Amino acid sequence: MARLSREEVNRRLQDLSGWTVEGDAIRKMFTFAGFPEAVAFVDRLVPEAESADHHPDITINYKRVTLSYSTHSEGGLTDKDFAGAVMADRVA
């Protein structure tokens, strides 16, 4: 899978809400009512990430979940990362 150019990354970010570029990754913080809801979001995310064989870095801080996508084998962002972001927004 080919690494996306900076221009393509910026173009695709326009189609996503709340996602930002940080280094070679895209990142978004989701906020929920409490810890159980935050964990339930991650539980919904897991089967989809497994099915796609592409997994985000996940940080849970009480009611906040931060996801970070990057295709490490390509050294940056690819189509897989943006597909993961779309999926995460859908299951949130």
Kinemage of the C-alpha trace (Angstrom):
@kinemage 1
@onewidth
@group {chain A} dominant
@subgroup {mainchain}
@vectorlist {calphas} color= white
{ca met a 1} P 0.000 0.000 0.000
{ca ala a 2} L 1.435 3.362 -1.032
{ca arg a 3} L 2.127 6.152 1.417
{ca leu a 4} L -0.039 9.226 0.755
{ca ser a 5} L 1.461 12.604 -0.127
{ca arg a 6} L 1.047 15.493 2.316
{ca glu a 7} L -1.341 17.130 -0.175
{ca glu a 8} L -3.502 13.993 -0.358
{ca val a 9} L -3.523 13.700 3.444
{ca asn a 10} L -4.680 17.310 3.788
{ca arg a 11} L -7.379 16.771 1.155
{ca arg a 12} L -8.708 13.670 2.898
{ca leu a 13} L -8.719 15.376 6.293
{ca gln a 14} L -11.301 17.813 4.934
{ca asp a 15} L -13.758 14.900 4.737
{ca leu a 16} L -13.232 13.956 8.399
{ca ser a 17} L -14.471 15.790 11.484
{ca gly a 18} L -12.077 16.323 14.378
{ca trp a 19} L -9.113 14.386 12.976
{ca thr a 20} L -5.701 16.074 12.908
{ca val a 21} L -2.264 15.194 11.605
{ca glu a 22} L 0.434 14.681 14.205
{ca gly a 23} L 3.731 13.612 12.694
{ca asp a 24} L 3.087 10.572 10.496
{ca ala a 25} L -0.322 9.808 12.022
{ca ile a 26} L -3.893 11.040 12.155
{ca arg a 27} L -5.402 11.428 15.594
{ca lys a 28} L -8.752 12.155 17.216
{ca met a 29} L -10.010 12.326 20.804
{ca phe a 30} L -13.523 11.014 21.451
{ca thr a 31} L -15.299 12.033 24.673
{ca phe a 32} L -18.032 9.916 26.260
{ca ala a 33} L -20.324 10.219 29.288
{ca gly a 34} L -18.022 8.107 31.455
{ca phe a 35} L -15.486 5.287 31.595
{ca pro a 36} L -17.951 2.462 30.763
{ca glu a 37} L -19.035 4.265 27.588
{ca ala a 38} L -15.421 4.899 26.588
{ca val a 39} L -14.566 1.217 26.982
{ca ala a 40} L -17.751 0.212 25.130
{ca phe a 41} L -16.571 2.338 22.171
{ca val a 42} L -13.255 0.475 22.123
{ca asp a 43} L -15.161 -2.816 22.326
{ca arg a 44} L -17.141 -1.810 19.208
{ca leu a 45} L -13.935 -0.783 17.449
{ca val a 46} L -12.033 -4.048 18.029
{ca pro a 47} L -13.932 -6.395 15.668
{ca glu a 48} L -13.826 -3.840 12.851
{ca ala a 49} L -10.080 -3.246 13.314
{ca glu a 50} L -9.451 -6.994 13.403
{ca ser a 51} L -11.487 -7.513 10.249
{ca ala a 52} L -9.487 -4.812 8.449
{ca asp a 53} L -6.219 -6.101 9.947
{ca his a 54} L -5.340 -2.495 10.788
{ca his a 55} L -5.237 -1.380 14.396
{ca pro a 56} L -5.030 2.100 15.894
{ca asp a 57} L -2.958 3.106 18.866
{ca ile a 58} L -5.525 3.608 21.640
{ca thr a 59} L -5.289 5.654 24.823
{ca ile a 60} L -8.132 5.639 27.348
{ca asn a 61} L -8.200 8.441 29.919
{ca tyr a 62} L -11.354 8.006 31.996
{ca lys a 63} L -14.078 9.158 29.570
{ca arg a 64} L -11.764 10.131 26.699
{ca val a 65} L -10.444 7.769 24.043
{ca thr a 66} L -7.702 8.950 21.709
{ca leu a 67} L -7.095 7.022 18.509
{ca ser a 68} L -4.010 7.368 16.369
{ca tyr a 69} L -3.697 5.727 12.953
{ca ser a 70} L -0.508 5.284 10.940
{ca thr a 71} L 0.693 2.519 8.650
{ca his a 72} L 3.997 1.731 10.331
{ca ser a 73} L 5.144 -0.611 7.556
{ca glu a 74} L 4.876 2.295 5.079
{ca gly a 75} L 6.316 4.926 7.429
{ca gly a 76} L 3.274 7.158 7.280
{ca leu a 77} L -0.328 7.494 6.228
{ca thr a 78} L -2.102 5.260 3.712
{ca asp a 79} L -5.657 4.534 2.583
{ca lys a 80} L -5.960 2.086 5.497
{ca asp a 81} L -5.571 4.882 8.048
{ca phe a 82} L -8.344 6.973 6.570
{ca ala a 83} L -10.594 3.910 6.296
{ca gly a 84} L -9.922 3.290 10.002
{ca ala a 85} L -10.845 6.876 10.861
{ca val a 86} L -14.127 6.611 8.944
{ca met a 87} L -14.911 3.332 10.720
{ca ala a 88} L -14.110 4.813 14.153
{ca asp a 89} L -16.409 7.775 13.520
{ca arg a 90} L -19.150 5.374 12.428
{ca val a 91} L -18.958 3.153 15.541
{ca ala a 92} L -18.610 6.091 17.952
